[in-house]
Amino acid sequence: KNYLENLSRAIKNHPKLKFLGISFGGQSICHAMGGKVANMNIGFVAKGETFTPSKDFYELSYIKVLGLDPEKPLSIVQFHKEHMSVVPEEMKVYASSPTANVELFGFGERILGW
């Protein structure tokens, strides 16, 4: 729990600091900002997943430079039994999938969680 408090303070007190959270890191950012992380109803997931992020995901400056084609879905391999069930109001959900209602979220140019 202490790491979530430290993360929350870092996010609030250092507005110029950027954050990237992948898997447990994304869940931690979500939780530290007031979201909820819960066990998935389907149990442990170990599989490949394909999803199509919203168009505004591709407008983020750090995504634009990658030259990704917004018409093509993204593919990931994931291993987890928990998911971000509720994201804080200020967060934007960029993608969901059949196994998780939040696959990709962000807060402006500053925070990206996957």
Number of C-alpha atoms within 10 A of each C-alpha: 6 7 10 15 13 12 17 18 13 14 19 12 10 9 9 9 11 12 19 13 18 14 17 15 15 23 23 22 24 27 21 21 20 14 17 16 16 12 13 16 10 9 10 13 15 11 10 10 16 14 16 16 21 14 12 10 22 18 13 14 11 12 12 12 10 9 9 12 10 15 9 11 12 14 11 9 10 13 11 14 14 19 21 25 17 16 21 15 11 10 18 17 21 20 19 17 14 10 13 16 14 21 21 24 23 24 16 13 13 15 18 24 24 18
